[in-house]
Amino acid sequence: MAHAEATQAVNGEVVSPRRRSPVATLEAWLGMLVEIPAALLVVAEIVILFAGVVARYGLQRPLIWSDELASILFLWLAMLGAAVAFRRSEHMRMTAVVASARPTLRAYLDVVATCAALAFLLLIARPAYEFAYDESFITTPALQIPNSWRAAALPTGICLMALFACLRLARVGDIGLVLRAGVSVALLIAVFWLGAPWLKPLGNLNLVIFFVGVAGFCVFTGVPIAFGFGLSIFGYLALTTRTPVTVLVGRMDEGMSHLILLAVPLFVFLGLLIEMTGMARAMVAFLSSLLGHVRGGLHYVLVGAMYLVSGISGSKAADMAAVAPVLFPEMKLRGAKSGDLVALLAATGAQTETIPPSLVLITIGSVTGVSISALFTGGLLPGVVLAITLSALVWWRYRSEDLSHVTRATGREIARSFIVALPALALPFVIRAAVVEGIATATEVSTIGIVYGAIIGLLVYRCFDWRRLMPMLIETACLSGAILLIIGTATGMAWGLTQSGFSRALAAAMTGLPGGSATFIAVSIVAFTILGSVLEGIPAIVLFGPLLFPIAKAVGVHEVHYAMIIILAMGIGLFAPPFGVGYYAACAIGRVDPAEGIRPIWGYLLALLVGLIFVAIFPWISIGFLSN
């Protein structure tokens, strides 16, 4: 899901193979000083939220300060995680155009991406400091401390990312390349700055210039999505309005501080945990014993395993990393082609986007106010429908598979693998029951899953590698920071669109479409398929969710039904080549050349589209099990 913000080829650095340069050594030490606190913050959040569940539900004595402390630490986790992601080059970016450029142009564009990110960080640093200073006059209700303790995370994280950007540029071997890239970015900013007197009279045309032109140009030239969004909204506010830029920092703070988003890092960690403890392997082994002797059986297992694992981790990258290494070797021995395997893996990634606790579901609940519990309930059956359409295609493609060399599992072997897998199979039901029954919120339930997974891994599967714990915590902070920074800058863009009156104009246009709700749904499917391939699901949801969900309600579309439609549409776009970055993530995890999967994936994408149309036509699939 996360894609390298810059590759090693980017920088064209010249480093001795025997000895690191002083700049690289400084960067490594600074990286460690940031990674360790970020990892400890993940642990602190797990402990605080789980203690809150135990105190409230078990001891009937709620901790009134737990949510407030968790919120303060969460913003620090988001910003330190974003700094870790910057240092590791793991902020999400659209690489399709850059990757197709010749090597010299690619190196130039990669350095430009770093310079553009640095420009945004330098522009926003002073407003972030002013925002944190203003927050010092506010006292938190429970802990009675200045709110600047929380808000200081913003300027701290921004300064750390700026420092890492400078260190990265210092490691580039070609000084001329850095100068050309830096001058290019500076000239573009200067042109806009000098053109401010001509921009202000243009009114809402500036929305097209900045939110389509600037943001689109940044995204397609490889600037990380969060910083491309940030530059566009910063330019719009600073050059075309009288709004103080500190308002942008406030909107970023608001977007990144929703406590419900704390589920993002916790479910990411849970996904890594189930892979490390062997729970995913146990589930796959059970499904293989059931279906391994059927033609195309292991392909059905892949579909089913992704459904089950998605019900635990919430992270598509974690899902694919847990399932593919277990199944691919045996599937290749049976004659399956690598391209078809990675195509099906990518298709199941799209199929399971609605399975709770999907990070996209959590994000929708955060930005639109739709009940997380309702989304978790409504997301189960649409995934089943798409699994059926994928399985139908698998049956057609593998109806003549030769299984003469495959031994069918006996009833005793199936029963044994079921008993082994039972603790792992129970976890998705534990998570869902805890939310639906009110034992824990969507944020807190992830801690129940983590504690359950740790206990099962230690006592049942006895597969708990303590040495992997710190890297897992750092990876959690890194991926979470990359996601949350996008949410922060996209929240600023969404606010700018709302203040400009664009949302009212869009509502009027969409509400007035001929054909009513059917046309609205069809347009939404096309739009979010395209958005999913370019922006990925979370930024697209944050940007357009608050605008489109009220329109859906106005034309008579149930908000949970609409959520399922656009999530599945974005999933198809996310995993569709040539732009869908999820497809390339699947290829990387399966260690398959992307060119091999291009042809077979189109059939699977067509099957997904058929399933999506079925879900769109019959709302009951999404809302039939919701309590009235």
N, C-alpha and C positions, 0 to 999 in steps of 0.2 A: 504494500500500500504506500509506504513512504519511498520517495525516490531521491537519489543522490542529487544534492544541490549543485555539486561540482565534482567531477571525477578527478582521479589522480592525473590524467592526461591534461586536465584543465589547466593546471598551473604550470605545466612544463617545468617543474622544479628540478634542480640539479642537486642531488644529495649524495654524499659518499655512501657506498654500500657498507662501509665499515664503521662509519661514525656519523651520528646525526648532527645537523647544523645547530648552532645555539638557538636560533629561532624555533626550530622544531622541538628542541628540548624544553624551552620556555612554554611552548604551546601544550606539550604533554603534561608538564607540571600544573599549569593553570587548569587544564582539562580535568585533572584528577581532583583539584581543589573545588571544582564545580560539581563533578559527578558524584562524589561521596555525599555531600549534603543533599543532592537531589535524590539519591537512593534512600537516604535516611528519612527524607520527607515522605516517600512512598510508604515506608514501614510505619511512620508516625500516623499517617492517615488511616492505615488499616487498623492499628491499635485503637485510635480514638473512636472511629466509627463502630468498630465491633464492641468496644466498651459501652458505647451509647445504646446499642441494641440490647446487650445483656442487662444494663442498668434499667432500661425502660420496660422491656418485655419480661425479663427474668426476675428482676428484683423489685419491679414496680416503683423505682425511684429514678426518674429520668435525670440525666446530667444536663442542666440548662446551658452549660458553657460549651458542650462538645461540638455542636454545629458551628458555633462562632469560631472556635479555635481551628476546626477543620477548614473553614472558609479562609481564614488568614493564611494557614499553611498551604492551602491549595493554590493561591495566587503565586506564592513563592515556588511551589513545585512546577507550575506552568512556565514561569519565566526562566527558572534555572534549567528546566527540561528543554526549553526553546534554545537556550545557550548551548546545551550539550548537543542538541540536534544540529546547530549551526557548526559547531566544532567538528562534528562527525560527517558533515555534508549530507544530512538526512532530512532536510526540509523538503516538503513535497514540491515537485516542479514538473512541468510538461516538457518532456525531453524529445518528443518525436521529431520536431523540426531540427533541433540542434544536432541530434544524432545522425541526421541525414546529410549534414554539412561536411565539407571537406575538412581535414584535420586542422589546418591553420585557422580557418574561420571558426571551427568548433572551440579551439583554445581561446580565441578572442572573445567569443560569446560567453564562455564560462567565466572569464575574468570580468567581463561586463556585468554578469549576473551578481558577482561578489561586490563590485563597485556600486551597483544599483541598490543592493541590500544595505550596504554601508551608508549610502546617501540617505535612505529613509531613516536609518537608526540615528544618524547625526541630526537630521531635521526634527525628529521627534524627541530627542533626549532632553532638551530644555523644557518643553511643555510637560513631559513626564515628571521632571523634578518639581515643576510648579504645581502640578496636580497633587503629588505626594505631600508637598508642603501645605497646600490648602486642606488636605485631609487631616493634618495634625490638629486642627481645631475641632475635630469631631471625635467623640468618645464612644467606644463600643459599648452596647447595652449590658452584656453579661460580664465580660472581663474587665470593663472600666479602664481600658487603655486607649491611647491615641490611635486613631485609624491609620495614621501614617506608618505604623508597624506593618500593616498589610500593604498599603499603597506603595511603600518604598521598594517592593518587589519589582515594580515596573521600571523605574530608572536603573535599578541594579541589573536586571536582566538585559535591558537595552544596551547599557555600557559594556557588559560582558560580551554580548554578541558583536558589538562594534570592535572590541579589542580582538576577538577571534578573527573578524574580517580583516583587520589590519595585519595580523600575524599570517593569515593565509596569503595575502598579497605580498608580504615580505618574503614568503617562501618561493614565490614564482621566480624562475631562473631568468626570464627575459624582462628586464626593466622597461624596455621600449614597449612591450606588450601591455604592461601595467599602465604606463603613461597614456598610451593610445586609448585604452579602455576607460581610464579615469577621465580623460579629457572629453571623450564621447558622452559619458554620462553627465558631466558638468555642463557641457554645451547644451544638451537637451533640456536640463533643468533651467539654465539661463534663458533659453528661448521662451519657455513657458513663463518664467518670472517677468521678463521684459514685455511679454505679450499680455500681461494681466489687464491693462486698460482696454484692450480690444475684446477680452474674454467676458468681462462682466456684463456688457450689454446683450450678450447672446442668450441669456436666460437659461431655459432648460436644455438648450442645445449643448450646453456644457456637460450635461449628463452623458451624452453620446461621446463627446470628446474625451472625457476622463474615464468613465466607467466602461465604455466599449473600446475606445481608441487606446488610451494609456494602459488600462488593465489588460486588454487583449494583446497589445504589443509586448508588454512585459511577460505575460504568460507564454506566448509563442516563441519569444527569444530566450526562454529558459530561466528567467528570473523566478526564484521561488514564489509560489502562489501568494503566501502571506505578505511578502514584501511588495509584490506587484499590486495587490489590493491596497496595501498601505500607502504606496506612492500615489495611486489614483485618488483615494479619498483625501489624502493630505493636500494634494494639488487643488482638488475641487474646493475644499474649504478655505485654503489659504489664498487662492487667486481669484475666486469668483464670488465669495460670500464675505460677510463681516463676522462670521462665527469664529470665536477664539479657538485656536488649535487644541487647547487643553480639553475642549469638548470631545475631540476625537479620542484622546487618552481615556477620558471618562467612559466613552462608549466601549473602547477596548476592554477596560476594567470590567464593565458591566457584562460584556459578552463572555469573558473568561472566568467570571466569578460565580456563575450559577452553580449552586452546590450540587445540583443534579448531574452536572458534567464531571464531578469527581468520580462518577462511575466509569469514565473513560480510562484513566490510568489503572483503576482497580481491576476492571475486566481484561485489560491488556495483560496485566500481571497474571491473572487467573488463567488466561490462555496459555501463557508460557509455562505455568505451573502444571497444567494437565499434561502437557507434552513431556515435561521433565520427569513427572512421577510415573509415567507409563499408563495413565488412565486412557489416553487416546488409543494406544496400542491394544489395550484390552478390549475396547469397543470394536475396533476394526477386526480383531481376531474372532470375536463372536459372530459378527456379520459375515465374515469369510467362511466360517464353518457352516452357516446356514445356506449361503448362496454360491459358494465357490465352485460347485459342480454344475451349475446352470450355465448355458451359453450366454456369454456376456456377464457372467455372475459377478466378477470382481468389479466391473463397471457399475453394476447396481450397488455393490458394497461402497464404492467411492461416493456415489450419490447419497446413500444412507449415512455413511460416516460423516460426511460434511454437514448433513442436517443435524446429526446428534452433537457433533463437536461445536457447531455454531451456537447451539443452545447453551453452551458453557462459556465460551471465550468472548464472544462479541467482536472479535478481531479477525478479519478475513485472512490477513497474513499469518496469524497464529493458527487458524484453521488449516490452511493449506500446508503449512510447515509441519503440522502434527500428523496429517493423513498421508501426504504424498510419499515420504520416505518409507513408510510401512508397506504401501500397496504397489508402488511402481515396479520394484524389482520382480515380484512374482507375475505381475501383469505382462511385463516384457518377456518373461520366460514362456508365457502362453502365446506369444506371437503378436501382442498388441504393439502398434507403432507408437513411437515416442510422441509424434505430432498429435495423434488422436488422444493420447493420455493427457497431454497438457491442455488440449482444447476442452476436454471434458472437465478437467480440474478448474479451468477458468470459468466454464459454464456453471459448475456447481457453486463457485464463488458468487456469481450473480444470483443464482437460484435461492441461496440461503441468506440474502441481505435482510429479509424481514424476520428471520428467526430470532426471537429474544435470547440473549440481551444485546441485540445488534447496536453498535455505537451510533448508527444512523437513526434508529428508533429513539435512543436517548436524546440525541441532538434535536430531533423534531419536537419531542416533548418539551425540551428546554426553551426553544425559540418560538413555539406556537401556543404553548399552554395546553396541548392535548394530553389527556391522562396517560401516563407511562404504563399503568396497569392495563388500560384498554388497548394500548399499542402492543404490549407484550402478548395479550390474549389474541388480538386480531392478526398477529403476524405468523401464527403457527400454520394455519391451513393454506394460505397462498403459497408457502414454500412446498407444501405437499403437492399442490396442483402442478407447479413447475417441475417437481421431481417426477411426476407421472409422465409429463410430456417428454422430458429428457429420457426417461426409461423406455418410452415407446420408440424413440429413435435408436437407443442402444440395442433394443431387441431387433430392430430392422437391420442394423449394421452388422450385428454379430449372430444372426440367426443360423449361420453355417459354420460357426467356430468349431474347431476340432478339439474335443475334450477327452480323447481316448486315453491320454496319459494322466488324467486328473482323477484322484481317488476321492470318492464321496465320503464326507465325515459321517461317522456313526452317531446314533442317538446319544450314546454316552459321551462322545467327544463334544457334541453340541451342548449337552447339559453342563459339562465341565467348564466349557468356555463361557457359558452364560453365567454360571456362578462366579467365575473369576471377574467377569465384566460387570456384574450387578452393581457393585458400589459406584463404578464410573457411570453406568447408565442411569443411576438414581439422581445424579447431580443436577441435570437440567430440570427435573421435577422438583427437587428441593429448592432451586432458585426461583422457579415460577411460583410455587406454593407460598414461599415466604413473602413475595410481593403481593399476590392476590389475597392472601389471608391477613395481610396487614401486620405481619411480624416485623417486617423491615421495609424501608423505602427502596426504590430502585437503586439509589446510591449505596445504601447500607447492605443490601443483599449480596453485593459482590464480596464483602468481607466474610459473610457466612460461607460463600462458595470457596473462598481462599482458605479459611480455617478447615472446612470440610476436606478440601483437596489435600491440604498439608497432612492432616490426620490419616486419611486413606493412603496417601503416598508413603508415610512413615510406617504405619502399622499393618496395612493390608498388602500393598504391592512392594513395600520395602525397597523403594527406588527413589531416594531423595538425595541428590548430589549437592551437598552444602557448598561446594566450590562454585557451582553455577548460580548461586543465589544472588551474589552481588552483581554479576553481569546482567542477570534478569531484571534486577531492580533498576539498574542504569538504563537498560533498553526500554523499560516501561516509562521512565521519566523522559527519555529522548523522544519516543514516539508520541507520547502525550503532549509534550511541549510543542512539537511540530503541528499537531492537530489543533491544539487550543490557541496557538498564535493565529492560525487561519481564522478560527472562529472569532477571535478578537477583532482583527482587521475587517473581516466580512460583516461583523455587526456594525462597525463604523460606516461601511458602505450602505448597508441596509437603512441605517438611520438617515444618511444623506439623501437616499432615494425617497424616504418617507417625508422628510422636511421639505423637499423640493416640490411635492405634490404629485410626483410620478406614480405613487401607489394609487392615488385616487383616479388618475387617468387610466392606469392599467386595469383597475377594477371596473371602470365604466366600459372599457373596450372588451374585456373578457366576458363581462356580464351580458353585453349586447350581442355576442356571437350568435348567428343563426343556428338552430338545432339544440339550443339549451345545454344541458349538462353533458350530453353525448359529445358534442363538438368540443366543449371545454376539456373533457377528459382526453379526447383524441389529440388536441393541441398540446396538452400537458405532457402526454406520453412522448410526442416528438421532441418537445422542448427539453424535457429532462433526460432523454436519451442522449441528446447532443451535449447538454451540460455535464452529464455524467462522464462523457468521454474526455471533456476538456478540463473540468474543474475538480472532478471526483465528487462523491456524494455529499460530504459534510459541508464544504464551502458553498455548494449550490443550494443546499437546504437552508443554511443560515442566511444567505443572500435573498432567496426568493420565497422561502417558506412563510415568513410573516406577511408577505404581500398576497400570496395566492390562496392560503388556507381560508381567509375570510371570504374570498370570491367563491371558492368551492362551496362553502356553507350557503352563500347567497343564491347559488344556482341549484341547490338541493342535493349536493353530494356530501355524504357523511364524511366527517373529517378523518376517521380511522380508515375508511375505504379509500379515500383520496391519498392518505399517507402510504398505504400499501402499493397503490398504482405507481406513484412517483418514485418510490424506493426501488421497485422492480425495474422501472424504466431506466433509472440512473444506473442500476446494477448492470443492465445490458450494455449501456454505453461505457461503463467503467471497464468491462472485460472484453470489449470489442476492439480488435485491431482496425486501423493502424494507430489510433490515438489513445485507446483505452489503456491506462497505465496498469490496471489490475491484470491485464493479459500478460504484460511483461514481468510482473511480479510472479505470476504463476510459472512462467517459463524459467525464471531465475531459481525458484524453489524446486522445480522439477528437473533442473539442469538440462533444458532442451532448447535448441536453437529456435527463436521465435518464428523463423521462416517455415519450420516444419508444421506448425500448428495452424497456419493461416487458412489453408483450405478446409480442414475438417471442422474448424470452429464455426463456420457459417451455418452448417446444418444444425448444430446445437443452439446457436443464437436464434435461428428460425423457430426451433422447438420452444425456446424460452418466450419468444414473442407470441406464439400461439397460446401458451399458458397465461401470459400477461393479458391478452385480449379476453380470455375466459374469465380471469379474475375481475377485469373491468366491467364485463357485461353482467356478472352475477355478484352484486354487493354482499350477498349472504356469506360468501366465502370469507370475507374480511370481518363482518360484523355479526355473523350468526350466533357466535358464542358470547357476545357481550351481554352483561347483565343489564336489565332495563332500569 
